[in-house]
Each structure stands twice: as C-alpha cells, then as structure tokens.
Amino acid sequence: DNPTDSSDEYSDKENSSPPGSPPPLESLTPEVPLDDATVDKEPIRRFILDSTLSKAEKRKALLKRAEASQNLK
C-alpha cells in the first residue's frame, strides 16, 4: 500500500464529489449554527425520508424484476 495514494484519494473525495452523487451535507442544512435551537430540521428529515423511500422503491423494482425473470424460465 502506498500511503500517498490513499491520501490523494481522500482529498479528491473531500474536494469534489463525482457526478450523480448526493450533494454535501452543508448544502442541505440551513445557514444557521447547529447549536441554534431554532434550526429548521424539517428539510433534512424530509430528505432522509425521500432517500429511504427511493431505496425501498428500488428494492421493490428489483424484486419484481427477479420474479419476472423466474417466471420466464
């Protein structure tokens, strides 16, 4: 293992996210200090719910596809 390679990889991931990846967490949170009691957590909660929903939908689609391929055999 070359330690410089892994550190380069890490810095690349830190600086630029590849296309198709979710936006960094900073863009999801409102521009307020995190210890502020009035911070609005609803958008973040909704985002998390949406991502878990899409995962469930993908899983359903995969299951349907698997069943269909089994029926064809």
Order of alpha helices (4+ residues) and beta strands (2+ residues): alpha-alpha-alpha
